[in-house]
Amino acid sequence: MPPAGPPQPTPETHHAGLIIAGIGLALGALSCIGTGLAGATSESLGVSVRYVGVPLFVGGLGAMAVAPFVRNRGAGAAIGAPLGCGCGGFSIALLLLVVFYVAIWPSL
């Protein structure tokens, strides 16, 4: 017997943020592999490539950490939250790397 009353709407699931986060994480993983290969070739080249590779991975990881939890909260949140967390993670990781290699690395 069907339930009484009108059918309840189901929340829409938006996968765009999850797809974007997955692409960011995959690019970050590939750039970390590239960083390792560059570091095996030359230490200075590895440090230079690391300025892009590691922050890209941290940004992709941050986006992927949020994306599954906001899929059902509307299109704006499903896309905006992973992009915001990814950009924030990239910026923070880049800042920390620059501080490390400029301030701490030379004194080691």
N, C-alpha and C positions, 0 to 999 in steps of 0.2 A: 504494500500500500504506500503511495507517495506521501511525503510529509505535507502537513497542512501549511498553507501560506505561500507567498511568492518565492521563487527560487532565489537563493542568496548569491550575490555576485562573487565570483572568485577573483582574488587579486591577480593583476597581470604580472607575468614574470618577464622581466627585461634581461636579456642575455648580452646586450651590447657591452655593458661595463665589464662583465666576466670575460668576454672575448678580448676586449682591449687590455685587460689586466693579464690575460694569458699570453698575449703577444708581447707585452712589455717584459714579462718574466722570461719568456723564451729568448728575446733579444738580450736581456741582461745575462742569461746563462751563456749565450754564445759570446757575448763580449767578455765575460770572465774567462772563457776558454782562450779567446784571443789575447787577453792580458797575460795569461800564463805562457802562451807561446811567445809573446813579445818579451816577457821577462826571461825566458830561457835563452833567447837570442842575445839580449843586451839588458843590463840592469837599468840604464837610463831610459831605454825604450819602454821597458815594462812599467816604470814609474809614470812616464808620459801617457801611456795607454790606460793606465789604472785610473787616471782622472776622469775618464769616461766610462770605463767598464764597470767598476765597482758601484758608482752611484746609479747607473742604469739598472743593475741587478737589485740594489736596495729599493729603488723606486718601483720596479716590477713586483718585488716581494711585498711591499707595502700596499700596492694596488690589489694584489691577489689576496691579501689578508682581509681586506674589507669587502671586496666584490661579492662573495657568496651571501653575505649577510644583508645586503641592500637590494637584492634583485627584485623583491616584491614591494618596494617602497615608492614606486613611480619611476618614470623615465629619467627625471632630473637627478634624483638621488642615485639611481642605478648606474648612471653614467658619470655624474659629477663626483661622487664620493671616491671611486677608484682613481679617477684622474687627479683629484686633489691630493689624495694620499700618495699617489705615485710621484707627483711633482714635488710634494713636500719631502718625501723620502729621498728623492734625487738631490734636492737642494741641501738638505741637512748632511747627507753623506759626502757631497762635494765639498761643503764647507769644512767638515771634519778632516777630510783628506788633505785639503790645502793647508789647514792649520798644522796637521801632523808633519807633512813634508817640508813646510817652510820653517816651522818653529822647533820641532822636536827632532826630526831626522838628521839635520846637520850636526847636532850635538852628540849624536850616538857615535 
